[in-house]
Amino acid sequence: MEKQSNTKFAILGLLTTGCRTGYSMKQMMDDSLNHFWKISYGQIYPTLKSLLDEGFITVQKQSEAGKPDKKEYELTQLGWDALKKWMETPVEEVALEKNELLLKLFFSHHQSDEAVKKQLESYLSKLLDRFKTYEAIEEMIVQTYGDQGDAKFWLMTLDYGKRTTKAAIEWAKDAKIKL
């Protein structure tokens, strides 16, 4: 079976959240998806073109005085069907995490314990900041979206981030003690 780009499904999924323009998709990615799925701004428009070519989406141009036409995208039935089929397909593999700190730590016998401790402290600080960000996002979702259908799933996704970040915080604290 040919391996597909999950980026196209991320874009299809964004269309279900009310994001209709490339710009609004980029904003949604920066505010939410970017915490667990990276899509560069340069991937959005080529992916939209590909989805148009496949018949998964349509586009309408909206004229604005003194500005370039705004393109608004919408899922077709074929796009909905493809998205649903992809969502129902089991995950093929558990993603490997690329972690610069772990890479450095693996080779840390070449540096002092003090240098390693500084790396761990810096990493821990970033993790604590990330956890605070997740708490703020959680509060925003609860206050803004309450019982709306998407909110439950956004909170589940966020819970994963909070739990893995909390585990990383505990690991970093323990690693510092082991030094």
Residue pairs with C-beta under 8 A, 6 or more apart in sequence:
3 92
4 86
5 47
6 37
6 86
7 39
7 43
7 47
8 47
8 50
8 51
8 56
9 82
9 83
9 86
9 87
10 29
10 33
10 37
10 39
11 25
11 39
11 44
11 47
11 48
11 51
12 51
12 56
12 57
12 75
12 79
12 82
12 83
12 86
13 83
14 25
14 28
14 29
14 33
15 57
15 73
15 74
15 75
15 79
16 75
16 83
17 28
17 150
18 24
19 25
19 27
19 28
20 72
20 73
20 74
21 70
21 71
21 72
21 73
22 44
22 45
22 48
22 71
25 44
26 41
26 44
29 37
29 39
31 137
32 137
32 154
33 39
35 134
35 137
35 161
36 157
36 160
36 161
48 57
48 59
48 73
51 57
51 73
51 79
52 58
52 59
54 78
54 82
55 76
55 78
55 79
56 75
56 76
56 78
56 79
56 82
57 73
57 74
57 75
57 76
57 79
58 73
58 74
58 76
59 71
59 72
59 73
59 74
60 71
60 72
60 74
61 69
61 70
61 71
61 72
62 69
62 70
62 71
62 72
63 69
63 70
64 70
75 83
101 119
101 120
101 123
104 119
105 116
105 119
105 175
108 115
108 116
108 119
113 179
116 179
117 176
117 179
120 172
120 175
120 176
120 179
121 176
123 172
124 169
124 172
124 173
124 176
127 165
127 168
127 169
127 172
128 169
130 161
130 165
131 162
131 165
131 166
131 169
134 158
134 161
134 162
134 165
135 162
137 158
138 155
138 158
138 162
141 151
141 154
141 155
141 158
142 151
142 155
145 151
145 154
